[in-house]
Amino acid sequence: MKTDRIIASSGNVFEDIGLEHPKEYKAKAVLAAHIHGYITEKGYTQKQAAEILGIDQPKVSRLVRGLLDEFSTERLLMFLNAFGYDVEIKIKRTPKSRKKGQIRVVA
């Protein structure tokens, strides 16, 4: 028997599917998407991107396919620096409407 259910998203697919550390996964995914977008925008091959980033081409392949387990958030930030992006980290108090803070990547 097929049941059609609609489940409201939390806004973080990694949380919705039950992964540990979903906020970190989401932040890394947003950073990787920006890196992938830059590579595409510039028309770089994966080999050219790898040379700029100081990694090998297979790692660029994994990065643009969203296979991010081997990449720390810090490393992704450094990749953005290598492509000429400044990265700012802003720390502020959580609003009273929420008990816990959140991690967001805003571009």
TAFEN-V150886 format. One record per backbone hydrogen bond with DSSP energy under -0.5 kcal/mol. NH is the residue of the N-H (numbers start at 1). CO is the residue of the C=O. If there is no record, write none. Layout:
NH|CO, NH|CO
This chain:
5|3, 7|5, 8|6, 15|12, 16|12, 17|13, 18|15, 19|14, 22|19, 25|21, 26|22, 27|23, 28|24, 29|25, 30|26, 31|27, 32|28, 33|29, 34|30, 35|31, 36|32, 37|33, 38|34, 39|35, 40|36, 41|37, 42|38, 43|39, 43|40, 44|39, 49|45, 50|46, 51|47, 52|48, 53|49, 54|50, 55|50, 59|56, 60|56, 61|57, 62|58, 63|59, 64|60, 65|61, 66|63, 67|62, 68|66, 71|68, 72|70, 76|72, 77|73, 78|74, 79|75, 80|76, 81|77, 82|78, 83|79, 84|81, 85|80, 90|88, 98|95, 104|102, 106|104
